[in-house]
Amino acid sequence: MIDNARKDYPGVHMNRFERDFTGEAKLEYGDADFMILEPGAYVLCAVTGEKIPLNQLRYWSSELQEAFKDAQAATKRWLEIHSEPGMQT
């Protein structure tokens, strides 16, 4: 009976564990952790635009609310924001 309900209502999930977490997640970044606002499989790097799987997310800015794929991307963004105008990096 449940199987028929699933066929009749595609996209309807019977419980919270059946959701499709394949898209982009929406997160709120804290200083030491993040909170998932909208479930998904990945976030986008603010510098490169690359997909970062949530289980590999290690670098973000709580100040800017942005995610970064690695330390180099995080440093690049930090320098963009905190460098003085006209200063080469």
C-alpha positions in Angstrom: 0.0 0.0 0.0 2.8 2.4 0.8 4.6 1.6 -2.4 1.4 2.6 -4.4 1.3 5.9 -2.5 4.8 6.7 -3.6 4.0 6.0 -7.2 0.9 8.1 -7.0 2.7 11.1 -5.5 6.2 11.3 -6.9 8.4 13.7 -4.9 6.4 13.1 -1.7 8.5 11.6 1.0 7.0 9.5 3.8 9.5 10.7 6.4 12.4 13.2 6.8 15.0 10.6 6.1 13.8 10.0 2.5 14.6 13.4 1.2 16.7 13.9 -1.9 19.9 15.6 -0.7 21.5 16.0 -4.2 21.3 19.8 -4.6 23.0 22.8 -3.1 22.7 23.1 0.7 22.1 26.5 2.4 24.1 26.9 5.6 24.6 29.4 8.3 28.3 29.6 9.2 29.4 30.1 12.8 32.9 30.5 14.1 33.6 26.8 14.8 30.6 25.1 13.1 27.7 25.6 10.7 24.0 25.0 10.8 22.1 23.5 7.9 19.2 25.7 6.9 18.2 23.8 3.8 19.5 20.3 3.2 21.7 19.5 0.2 24.7 17.5 -0.8 27.1 20.5 -1.4 27.9 24.2 -1.1 29.7 26.3 -3.7 33.2 27.8 -3.1 32.9 31.6 -3.0 36.2 31.9 -4.9 36.2 29.1 -7.5 32.5 28.3 -7.8 33.4 24.6 -7.3 31.0 22.2 -5.5 32.2 21.3 -2.0 30.5 18.1 -0.6 29.3 18.9 3.0 31.4 16.1 4.4 34.5 17.8 3.0 33.7 21.3 4.0 36.6 22.6 6.2 37.0 26.3 5.4 34.4 29.1 5.7 34.0 32.6 6.8 31.4 33.4 9.5 32.0 37.1 8.8 31.2 36.8 5.1 28.9 33.7 5.3 30.9 32.1 2.5 32.4 28.6 2.0 35.9 27.8 0.5 37.2 24.6 -1.1 40.6 24.9 0.6 43.0 27.1 2.6 44.3 28.8 -0.5 40.8 29.9 -1.6 40.0 31.1 1.9 43.3 33.1 2.1 42.7 34.6 -1.4 39.3 35.8 -0.3 40.6 37.1 3.0 43.2 39.1 1.2 40.7 40.6 -1.2 38.5 41.8 1.7 41.3 42.9 4.1 43.9 44.4 1.7 44.3 48.1 1.5 43.2 49.6 -1.9 46.1 49.7 -4.4 48.1 47.1 -2.5 49.2 44.1 -4.7 48.7 40.6 -3.3 
